[in-house]
Amino acid sequence: MRRLLAGFALLSVLTSVAEERAEACGDKLLALARGIRLQRAYIATHSGPILIYSGGSGAAKTVKEGALASSLAHAGHKVQLVGNADQLDRMLRSGRFDLLLVDVGVAAAMAELAATLDYKPLVLPVLFKPTQAELSSAEKRFRFLLRAPFQTTQHLQAVDSAIKSRSPAARS
């Protein structure tokens, strides 16, 4: 009986020591990444030029604050922000952009405009706190969407997927 009791005591001591080592190891790993935000650590696998049109209302107001533009720039994209229709027209005619980020309210008109350009940028609508009906309607009309407010790196992954879909390797 003593041997059995001693065996259980030894086993409990060994398992408690092993658990402490595992917790300590995880604590040290967490301390390493404490100063880095997840958005800053994300690097785009398919970077490209992006034009953000912040004119209008709705989700465009969140874009105006620059959080989206700076997040995309930190991920490795070349981002330009325009605020009115004249600037938008001038930028679309003078440059080549993979994506055009706009409010969902003007996305259909922007898709028609993008279709007239020779390089055909992909229109990526931004929805701000959409209802289920708005979300399902937009999902039927557009292949890719951005939902604001943005959670962790979901918006970066959506932009990455949209740019990847435009790449020549993805088309073949």
N, CA and C atoms as a LAMMPS dump frame, in Angstrom:
ITEM: TIMESTEP
0
ITEM: NUMBER OF ATOMS
516
ITEM: BOX BOUNDS ff ff ff
-5.0000000000000000e+02 5.0000000000000000e+02
-5.0000000000000000e+02 5.0000000000000000e+02
-5.0000000000000000e+02 5.0000000000000000e+02
ITEM: ATOMS id mol type element x y z
1 1 1 N 0.814 -1.185 0
2 1 2 C 0 0 0
3 1 3 C 0.866 1.261 0
4 2 1 N 1.984 1.187 0.772
5 2 2 C 2.889 2.326 0.808
6 2 3 C 3.509 2.584 -0.557
7 3 1 N 3.883 1.507 -1.245
8 3 2 C 4.489 1.651 -2.576
9 3 3 C 3.5 2.297 -3.548
10 4 1 N 2.264 1.882 -3.47
11 4 2 C 1.235 2.446 -4.332
12 4 3 C 1.029 3.927 -4.033
13 5 1 N 0.967 4.289 -2.781
14 5 2 C 0.82 5.677 -2.37
15 5 3 C 2.035 6.515 -2.786
16 6 1 N 3.228 5.946 -2.613
17 6 2 C 4.454 6.642 -3.024
18 6 3 C 4.487 6.81 -4.543
19 7 1 N 4.025 5.816 -5.265
20 7 2 C 3.978 5.899 -6.729
21 7 3 C 3.044 7.002 -7.205
22 8 1 N 1.87 7.096 -6.59
23 8 2 C 0.929 8.17 -6.934
24 8 3 C 1.502 9.546 -6.596
25 9 1 N 2.168 9.655 -5.478
26 9 2 C 2.779 10.931 -5.083
27 9 3 C 3.854 11.338 -6.076
28 10 1 N 4.698 10.379 -6.472
29 10 2 C 5.754 10.668 -7.455
30 10 3 C 5.149 11.055 -8.802
31 11 1 N 4.127 10.356 -9.212
32 11 2 C 3.456 10.654 -10.479
33 11 3 C 2.818 12.041 -10.459
34 12 1 N 2.194 12.423 -9.374
35 12 2 C 1.568 13.74 -9.294
36 12 3 C 2.61 14.85 -9.293
37 13 1 N 3.746 14.624 -8.647
38 13 2 C 4.815 15.62 -8.649
39 13 3 C 5.381 15.785 -10.055
40 14 1 N 5.613 14.678 -10.747
41 14 2 C 6.159 14.754 -12.108
42 14 3 C 5.203 15.439 -13.073
43 15 1 N 3.922 15.148 -12.991
44 15 2 C 2.971 15.799 -13.898
45 15 3 C 2.815 17.273 -13.589
46 16 1 N 2.878 17.651 -12.334
47 16 2 C 2.759 19.079 -12.012
48 16 3 C 3.983 19.844 -12.48
49 17 1 N 5.158 19.25 -12.427
50 17 2 C 6.387 19.892 -12.918
51 17 3 C 6.313 20.04 -14.437
52 18 1 N 5.825 19.02 -15.126
53 18 2 C 5.722 19.08 -16.586
54 18 3 C 4.732 20.16 -17.012
55 19 1 N 3.615 20.32 -16.277
56 19 2 C 2.642 21.347 -16.61
57 19 3 C 3.215 22.736 -16.425
58 20 1 N 3.998 22.94 -15.369
59 20 2 C 4.602 24.245 -15.131
60 20 3 C 5.578 24.611 -16.226
61 21 1 N 6.325 23.648 -16.71
62 21 2 C 7.273 23.924 -17.792
63 21 3 C 6.531 24.333 -19.06
64 22 1 N 5.441 23.684 -19.365
65 22 2 C 4.681 24.01 -20.561
66 22 3 C 4.086 25.407 -20.462
67 23 1 N 3.574 25.771 -19.288
68 23 2 C 3.015 27.104 -19.126
69 23 3 C 4.095 28.163 -19.233
70 24 1 N 5.236 27.903 -18.66
71 24 2 C 6.319 28.881 -18.704
72 24 3 C 6.795 29.093 -20.135
73 25 1 N 6.863 28.043 -20.899
74 25 2 C 7.308 28.149 -22.283
75 25 3 C 6.331 29.02 -23.081
76 26 1 N 5.054 28.803 -22.891
77 26 2 C 4.05 29.608 -23.587
78 26 3 C 4.08 31.059 -23.169
79 27 1 N 4.329 31.297 -21.885
80 27 2 C 4.41 32.673 -21.391
81 27 3 C 5.53 33.432 -22.08
82 28 1 N 6.662 32.78 -22.273
83 28 2 C 7.794 33.437 -22.919
84 28 3 C 7.486 33.738 -24.383
85 29 1 N 6.803 32.833 -25.049
86 29 2 C 6.456 33.07 -26.446
87 29 3 C 5.467 34.218 -26.58
88 30 1 N 4.54 34.319 -25.647
89 30 2 C 3.596 35.435 -25.686
90 30 3 C 4.302 36.758 -25.449
91 31 1 N 5.299 36.766 -24.601
92 31 2 C 6.028 37.995 -24.302
93 31 3 C 6.802 38.495 -25.517
94 32 1 N 7.233 37.587 -26.376
95 32 2 C 7.98 37.991 -27.57
96 32 3 C 7.135 38.83 -28.519
97 33 1 N 5.87 38.456 -28.72
98 33 2 C 5.013 39.131 -29.692
99 33 3 C 4.149 40.208 -29.07
100 34 1 N 4.397 40.565 -27.843
101 34 2 C 3.551 41.519 -27.16
102 34 3 C 3.565 42.888 -27.826
103 35 1 N 4.674 43.304 -28.4
104 35 2 C 4.774 44.631 -28.988
105 35 3 C 4.306 44.712 -30.421
106 36 1 N 3.938 43.618 -31.045
107 36 2 C 3.552 43.608 -32.452
108 36 3 C 2.053 43.381 -32.564
109 37 1 N 1.364 44.284 -33.259
110 37 2 C -0.046 44.057 -33.536
111 37 3 C -0.15 43.102 -34.711
112 38 1 N -1.203 42.313 -34.74
113 38 2 C -1.351 41.304 -35.774
114 38 3 C -1.426 41.932 -37.165
115 39 1 N -2.07 43.098 -37.289
116 39 2 C -2.164 43.758 -38.581
117 39 3 C -0.78 44.169 -39.097
118 40 1 N 0.107 44.541 -38.19
119 40 2 C 1.45 44.963 -38.581
120 40 3 C 2.303 43.772 -39.017
121 41 1 N 2.014 42.614 -38.471
122 41 2 C 2.799 41.435 -38.79
123 41 3 C 2.344 40.778 -40.088
124 42 1 N 1.17 41.123 -40.593
125 42 2 C 0.628 40.504 -41.803
126 42 3 C 1.318 41.079 -43.035
127 43 1 N 1.846 40.229 -43.869
128 43 2 C 2.472 40.635 -45.129
129 43 3 C 1.631 40.04 -46.263
130 44 1 N 1.269 40.88 -47.216
131 44 2 C 0.436 40.427 -48.328
132 44 3 C 1.227 39.484 -49.232
133 45 1 N 0.618 38.365 -49.582
134 45 2 C 1.277 37.436 -50.5
135 45 3 C 1.102 37.883 -51.944
136 46 1 N 0.07 38.626 -52.224
137 46 2 C -0.192 39.172 -53.558
138 46 3 C -0.437 40.671 -53.405
139 47 1 N 0.618 41.452 -53.437
140 47 2 C 0.442 42.894 -53.28
141 47 3 C 0.202 43.538 -54.634
142 48 1 N -0.424 44.695 -54.619
143 48 2 C -0.708 45.394 -55.856
144 48 3 C -1.202 46.797 -55.583
145 49 1 N -1.32 47.579 -56.645
146 49 2 C -1.821 48.951 -56.479
147 49 3 C -3.333 48.96 -56.232
148 50 1 N -3.735 49.741 -55.226
149 50 2 C -5.144 49.818 -54.823
150 50 3 C -5.549 51.279 -54.779
151 51 1 N -6.705 51.583 -55.353
152 51 2 C -7.272 52.928 -55.296
153 51 3 C -8.502 52.877 -54.403
154 52 1 N -8.514 53.741 -53.391
155 52 2 C -9.642 53.808 -52.459
156 52 3 C -10.403 55.093 -52.722
157 53 1 N -11.677 54.956 -53.069
158 53 2 C -12.542 56.112 -53.298
159 53 3 C -13.355 56.348 -52.039
160 54 1 N -13.091 57.451 -51.366
161 54 2 C -13.755 57.72 -50.093
162 54 3 C -14.869 58.746 -50.211
163 55 1 N -15.285 59.077 -51.416
164 55 2 C -16.397 60.004 -51.591
165 55 3 C -17.713 59.308 -51.309
166 56 1 N -18.702 60.072 -50.927
167 56 2 C -20.013 59.487 -50.654
168 56 3 C -20.243 59.326 -49.171
169 57 1 N -21.028 58.333 -48.827
170 57 2 C -21.381 58.134 -47.415
171 57 3 C -21.241 56.671 -47.055
172 58 1 N -21.703 56.322 -45.889
173 58 2 C -21.688 54.93 -45.439
174 58 3 C -20.295 54.482 -45.062
175 59 1 N -19.866 53.369 -45.637
176 59 2 C -18.567 52.799 -45.292
177 59 3 C -17.422 53.694 -45.733
178 60 1 N -17.671 54.567 -46.692
179 60 2 C -16.621 55.466 -47.156
180 60 3 C -16.133 56.38 -46.038
181 61 1 N -16.999 56.699 -45.088
182 61 2 C -16.584 57.54 -43.964
183 61 3 C -15.52 56.855 -43.118
184 62 1 N -15.623 55.536 -42.967
185 62 2 C -14.593 54.824 -42.21
186 62 3 C -13.295 54.763 -42.994
187 63 1 N -13.398 54.759 -44.314
188 63 2 C -12.206 54.735 -45.159
189 63 3 C -11.471 56.064 -45.064
190 64 1 N -12.209 57.17 -44.954
191 64 2 C -11.601 58.495 -44.897
192 64 3 C -10.644 58.649 -43.734
193 65 1 N -10.908 57.952 -42.664
194 65 2 C -10.069 58.082 -41.486
195 65 3 C -8.655 57.561 -41.728
196 66 1 N -8.445 56.796 -42.761
197 66 2 C -7.112 56.341 -43.118
198 66 3 C -6.683 55.041 -42.481
199 67 1 N -7.497 54.458 -41.619
200 67 2 C -7.108 53.204 -40.975
201 67 3 C -6.961 52.088 -42.003
202 68 1 N -7.877 52.028 -42.943
203 68 2 C -7.814 51.006 -43.977
204 68 3 C -6.596 51.217 -44.858
205 69 1 N -6.375 52.451 -45.293
206 69 2 C -5.243 52.744 -46.172
207 69 3 C -3.918 52.427 -45.494
208 70 1 N -3.765 52.809 -44.235
209 70 2 C -2.499 52.542 -43.563
210 70 3 C -2.31 51.048 -43.309
211 71 1 N -3.385 50.336 -43.008
212 71 2 C -3.301 48.891 -42.801
213 71 3 C -2.872 48.186 -44.088
214 72 1 N -3.452 48.591 -45.216
215 72 2 C -3.079 47.991 -46.496
216 72 3 C -1.644 48.339 -46.879
217 73 1 N -1.229 49.564 -46.598
218 73 2 C 0.137 49.977 -46.905
219 73 3 C 1.147 49.197 -46.063
220 74 1 N 0.842 48.978 -44.804
221 74 2 C 1.745 48.198 -43.952
222 74 3 C 1.839 46.753 -44.415
223 75 1 N 0.799 46.244 -45.049
224 75 2 C 0.809 44.87 -45.549
225 75 3 C 1.602 44.745 -46.849
226 76 1 N 1.926 45.87 -47.488
227 76 2 C 2.745 45.816 -48.688
228 76 3 C 2.069 46.279 -49.964
229 77 1 N 0.846 46.781 -49.875
230 77 2 C 0.136 47.266 -51.057
231 77 3 C 0.507 48.723 -51.33
232 78 1 N 0.371 49.126 -52.583
233 78 2 C 0.546 50.535 -52.955
234 78 3 C -0.849 51.158 -52.97
235 79 1 N -1.115 52.012 -52.002
236 79 2 C -2.463 52.536 -51.798
237 79 3 C -2.515 54.012 -52.123
238 80 1 N -3.568 54.407 -52.866
239 80 2 C -3.842 55.814 -53.112
240 80 3 C -5.293 56.065 -52.742
241 81 1 N -5.522 57.221 -52.122
242 81 2 C -6.84 57.579 -51.614
243 81 3 C -7.33 58.814 -52.354
244 82 1 N -8.536 58.74 -52.918
245 82 2 C -9.142 59.9 -53.58
246 82 3 C -10.476 60.191 -52.92
247 83 1 N -10.865 61.489 -52.936
248 83 2 C -12.063 61.883 -52.215
249 83 3 C -13.213 62.371 -53.06
250 84 1 N -12.982 62.687 -54.34
251 84 2 C -14.107 63.15 -55.166
252 84 3 C -14.06 62.505 -56.552
253 85 1 N -15.139 62.684 -57.3
254 85 2 C -15.285 62.003 -58.592
255 85 3 C -14.265 62.481 -59.625
256 86 1 N -13.893 63.758 -59.592
257 86 2 C -12.902 64.258 -60.546
258 86 3 C -11.542 63.608 -60.321
259 87 1 N -11.129 63.546 -59.064
260 87 2 C -9.859 62.892 -58.747
261 87 3 C -9.906 61.412 -59.121
262 88 1 N -11.03 60.776 -58.857
263 88 2 C -11.192 59.361 -59.176
264 88 3 C -11.027 59.123 -60.67
265 89 1 N -11.709 59.931 -61.496
266 89 2 C -11.622 59.779 -62.938
267 89 3 C -10.193 59.993 -63.428
268 90 1 N -9.545 61.027 -62.902
269 90 2 C -8.164 61.336 -63.308
270 90 3 C -7.219 60.186 -62.932
271 91 1 N -7.361 59.659 -61.716
272 91 2 C -6.486 58.568 -61.276
273 91 3 C -6.733 57.277 -62.059
274 92 1 N -7.992 56.984 -62.351
275 92 2 C -8.288 55.765 -63.11
276 92 3 C -7.75 55.844 -64.537
277 93 1 N -7.785 57.029 -65.117
278 93 2 C -7.291 57.193 -66.498
279 93 3 C -5.761 57.22 -66.557
280 94 1 N -5.11 57.717 -65.491
281 94 2 C -3.654 57.874 -65.545
282 94 3 C -2.883 56.679 -64.992
283 95 1 N -3.476 55.894 -64.112
284 95 2 C -2.739 54.795 -63.49
285 95 3 C -3.348 53.45 -63.79
286 96 1 N -2.698 52.438 -63.255
287 96 2 C -3.196 51.075 -63.376
288 96 3 C -3.365 50.523 -61.966
289 97 1 N -4.588 50.123 -61.635
290 97 2 C -4.899 49.635 -60.299
291 97 3 C -5.501 48.239 -60.393
292 98 1 N -5.118 47.388 -59.463
293 98 2 C -5.706 46.053 -59.396
294 98 3 C -7.079 46.091 -58.75
295 99 1 N -7.213 46.924 -57.702
296 99 2 C -8.475 46.992 -56.969
297 99 3 C -8.952 48.418 -56.83
298 100 1 N -10.271 48.567 -56.812
299 100 2 C -10.922 49.841 -56.545
300 100 3 C -11.868 49.603 -55.375
301 101 1 N -11.527 50.146 -54.201
302 101 2 C -12.345 49.99 -52.998
303 101 3 C -13.305 51.161 -52.902
304 102 1 N -14.608 50.855 -52.839
305 102 2 C -15.647 51.883 -52.792
306 102 3 C -16.749 51.469 -51.83
307 103 1 N -17.591 52.426 -51.462
308 103 2 C -18.772 52.138 -50.663
309 103 3 C -19.716 51.28 -51.498
310 104 1 N -20.445 50.389 -50.851
311 104 2 C -21.342 49.482 -51.561
312 104 3 C -22.435 50.245 -52.315
313 105 1 N -22.788 51.446 -51.866
314 105 2 C -23.82 52.243 -52.528
315 105 3 C -23.443 52.7 -53.924
316 106 1 N -22.161 52.883 -54.169
317 106 2 C -21.7 53.333 -55.492
318 106 3 C -20.938 52.245 -56.227
319 107 1 N -20.92 51.042 -55.678
320 107 2 C -20.124 49.967 -56.264
321 107 3 C -20.604 49.558 -57.655
322 108 1 N -21.906 49.52 -57.876
323 108 2 C -22.417 49.122 -59.19
324 108 3 C -22.004 50.129 -60.265
325 109 1 N -22.095 51.429 -59.956
326 109 2 C -21.681 52.458 -60.903
327 109 3 C -20.173 52.387 -61.15
328 110 1 N -19.405 52.111 -60.101
329 110 2 C -17.953 52 -60.256
330 110 3 C -17.572 50.765 -61.063
331 111 1 N -18.339 49.696 -60.931
332 111 2 C -18.076 48.492 -61.722
333 111 3 C -18.29 48.768 -63.204
334 112 1 N -19.326 49.563 -63.526
335 112 2 C -19.558 49.942 -64.923
336 112 3 C -18.427 50.81 -65.442
337 113 1 N -17.958 51.748 -64.628
338 113 2 C -16.84 52.601 -65.003
339 113 3 C -15.568 51.785 -65.186
340 114 1 N -15.322 50.848 -64.289
341 114 2 C -14.126 50.007 -64.373
342 114 3 C -14.146 49.137 -65.63
343 115 1 N -15.328 48.733 -66.07
344 115 2 C -15.431 47.907 -67.272
345 115 3 C -15.036 48.661 -68.535
346 116 1 N -15.107 49.994 -68.499
347 116 2 C -14.724 50.781 -69.672
348 116 3 C -13.214 50.985 -69.782
349 117 1 N -12.484 50.717 -68.715
350 117 2 C -11.035 50.904 -68.723
351 117 3 C -10.353 49.711 -69.375
352 118 1 N -9.186 49.952 -69.959
353 118 2 C -8.49 48.863 -70.65
354 118 3 C -7.895 47.831 -69.695
355 119 1 N -7.551 48.196 -68.471
356 119 2 C -6.929 47.252 -67.531
357 119 3 C -7.924 46.626 -66.566
358 120 1 N -9.161 47.066 -66.532
359 120 2 C -10.283 46.495 -65.787
360 120 3 C -9.962 46.176 -64.312
361 121 1 N -9.917 47.197 -63.467
362 121 2 C -9.702 46.938 -62.034
363 121 3 C -10.915 46.242 -61.424
364 122 1 N -10.669 45.449 -60.41
365 122 2 C -11.738 44.746 -59.708
366 122 3 C -12.319 45.68 -58.652
367 123 1 N -13.639 45.839 -58.649
368 123 2 C -14.308 46.697 -57.673
369 123 3 C -14.59 45.874 -56.423
370 124 1 N -14.132 46.396 -55.298
371 124 2 C -14.309 45.722 -54.013
372 124 3 C -15.154 46.617 -53.11
373 125 1 N -16.451 46.308 -52.956
374 125 2 C -17.318 47.151 -52.126
375 125 3 C -17.038 46.983 -50.636
376 126 1 N -17.206 48.091 -49.903
377 126 2 C -17.023 48.095 -48.453
378 126 3 C -18.391 48.324 -47.813
379 127 1 N -18.785 47.431 -46.913
380 127 2 C -20.062 47.537 -46.209
381 127 3 C -19.777 47.853 -44.748
382 128 1 N -20.474 48.837 -44.193
383 128 2 C -20.294 49.199 -42.797
384 128 3 C -21.446 48.65 -41.976
385 129 1 N -21.134 47.738 -41.079
386 129 2 C -22.122 47.078 -40.218
387 129 3 C -23.381 46.686 -40.994
388 130 1 N -23.237 45.8 -41.989
389 130 2 C -24.402 45.467 -42.817
390 130 3 C -25.404 44.58 -42.086
391 131 1 N -26.655 44.732 -42.475
392 131 2 C -27.677 43.807 -41.995
393 131 3 C -27.545 42.522 -42.806
394 132 1 N -28.223 41.487 -42.392
395 132 2 C -28.141 40.222 -43.11
396 132 3 C -28.68 40.365 -44.537
397 133 1 N -29.729 41.159 -44.715
398 133 2 C -30.304 41.362 -46.042
399 133 3 C -29.326 42.118 -46.954
400 134 1 N -28.688 43.164 -46.424
401 134 2 C -27.718 43.917 -47.21
402 134 3 C -26.531 43.04 -47.59
403 135 1 N -26.086 42.235 -46.663
404 135 2 C -24.945 41.366 -46.913
405 135 3 C -25.254 40.33 -47.981
406 136 1 N -26.41 39.691 -47.89
407 136 2 C -26.761 38.674 -48.889
408 136 3 C -26.975 39.292 -50.264
409 137 1 N -27.542 40.492 -50.313
410 137 2 C -27.723 41.177 -51.596
411 137 3 C -26.377 41.518 -52.225
412 138 1 N -25.449 42.021 -51.422
413 138 2 C -24.125 42.375 -51.941
414 138 3 C -23.34 41.135 -52.345
415 139 1 N -23.494 40.038 -51.607
416 139 2 C -22.787 38.804 -51.957
417 139 3 C -23.265 38.238 -53.29
418 140 1 N -24.542 38.467 -53.625
419 140 2 C -25.066 38 -54.914
420 140 3 C -24.504 38.821 -56.069
421 141 1 N -24.268 40.126 -55.82
422 141 2 C -23.817 41.016 -56.893
423 141 3 C -22.302 41.05 -57.061
424 142 1 N -21.555 40.843 -55.965
425 142 2 C -20.105 40.977 -56.024
426 142 3 C -19.422 39.724 -55.5
427 143 1 N -18.305 39.402 -56.108
428 143 2 C -17.562 38.198 -55.733
429 143 3 C -16.825 38.374 -54.4
430 144 1 N -16.25 39.555 -54.181
431 144 2 C -15.5 39.843 -52.958
432 144 3 C -16.11 41.049 -52.258
433 145 1 N -16.069 41.047 -50.92
434 145 2 C -16.61 42.14 -50.105
435 145 3 C -15.675 42.426 -48.945
436 146 1 N -15.723 43.668 -48.468
437 146 2 C -15.068 44.032 -47.216
438 146 3 C -16.146 44.485 -46.259
439 147 1 N -16.121 43.938 -45.042
440 147 2 C -17.098 44.32 -44.026
441 147 3 C -16.398 45.14 -42.957
442 148 1 N -16.863 46.366 -42.755
443 148 2 C -16.306 47.243 -41.725
444 148 3 C -17.254 47.242 -40.542
445 149 1 N -16.824 47.428 -39.337
446 149 2 C -15.437 47.628 -38.919
447 149 3 C -14.634 46.343 -39.092
448 150 1 N -13.364 46.519 -39.379
449 150 2 C -12.512 45.404 -39.746
450 150 3 C -12.021 44.653 -38.516
451 151 1 N -12.081 43.34 -38.58
452 151 2 C -11.632 42.479 -37.484
453 151 3 C -10.271 41.888 -37.838
454 152 1 N -9.317 42.009 -36.981
455 152 2 C -7.95 41.486 -37.11
456 152 3 C -7.439 41.631 -38.543
457 153 1 N -7.217 40.521 -39.239
458 153 2 C -6.658 40.598 -40.593
459 153 3 C -7.643 40.138 -41.66
460 154 1 N -8.932 40.085 -41.344
461 154 2 C -9.909 39.603 -42.315
462 154 3 C -9.941 40.479 -43.559
463 155 1 N -9.834 41.799 -43.395
464 155 2 C -9.865 42.676 -44.557
465 155 3 C -8.608 42.504 -45.394
466 156 1 N -7.476 42.251 -44.773
467 156 2 C -6.241 42.029 -45.521
468 156 3 C -6.309 40.725 -46.306
469 157 1 N -6.897 39.707 -45.721
470 157 2 C -7.045 38.435 -46.416
471 157 3 C -8.019 38.553 -47.586
472 158 1 N -9.081 39.329 -47.424
473 158 2 C -10.045 39.526 -48.516
474 158 3 C -9.397 40.272 -49.677
475 159 1 N -8.611 41.296 -49.37
476 159 2 C -7.911 42.045 -50.419
477 159 3 C -6.901 41.141 -51.107
478 160 1 N -6.197 40.328 -50.336
479 160 2 C -5.233 39.38 -50.89
480 160 3 C -5.908 38.415 -51.868
481 161 1 N -7.052 37.878 -51.469
482 161 2 C -7.783 36.941 -52.33
483 161 3 C -8.261 37.613 -53.602
484 162 1 N -8.72 38.849 -53.498
485 162 2 C -9.196 39.571 -54.68
486 162 3 C -8.054 39.832 -55.654
487 163 1 N -6.907 40.247 -55.144
488 163 2 C -5.763 40.488 -56.029
489 163 3 C -5.272 39.189 -56.646
490 164 1 N -5.276 38.122 -55.862
491 164 2 C -4.854 36.821 -56.385
492 164 3 C -5.761 36.378 -57.533
493 165 1 N -7.052 36.66 -57.416
494 165 2 C -7.984 36.265 -58.481
495 165 3 C -7.715 37.008 -59.785
496 166 1 N -7.077 38.183 -59.688
497 166 2 C -6.753 38.961 -60.871
498 166 3 C -5.435 38.559 -61.521
499 167 1 N -4.584 37.823 -60.809
500 167 2 C -3.263 37.506 -61.321
501 167 3 C -3.359 36.589 -62.543
502 168 1 N -2.429 36.723 -63.506
503 168 2 C -2.464 35.881 -64.71
504 168 3 C -2.345 34.406 -64.38
505 169 1 N -1.579 34.052 -63.337
506 169 2 C -1.419 32.636 -62.96
507 169 3 C -2.74 32.038 -62.494
508 170 1 N -3.566 32.849 -61.832
509 170 2 C -4.851 32.354 -61.326
510 170 3 C -5.845 32.166 -62.462
511 171 1 N -5.688 32.91 -63.546
512 171 2 C -6.629 32.797 -64.676
513 171 3 C -6.349 31.586 -65.546
514 172 1 N -5.104 31.123 -65.573
515 172 2 C -4.771 29.986 -66.45
516 172 3 C -4.967 28.643 -65.794
